[in-house]
Amino acid sequence: MGESMARSTRDEGGIAGAQEWGLGAAARFREYAAQIRELADRERDAGIRDRLLAIAAQYEALAAHLNPNPDEEP
């Protein structure tokens, strides 16, 4: 993060805002993962199903990176 961007983030109460954004984003990413897994469950083509499950896993990993404790999500 550049110095001016870091300063701007701090000046706007950015740490708390960034944490709140991260919690909300993590919840959205977990929801996307669940939706993609539902699509995969209905997919007959094994290759497409595997790819959908891989994408869902990526969303879950991103959510875990942003917030490893989903009980704290809004």
Secondary structure, 3 states (H helix, E strand, C coil): CCHHHHHHHHHCCHHHHHHHHHHHHHHHHHHHHHHHHHHHHHCCCHHHHHHHHHHHHHHHHHHHHHCCCHHHCC
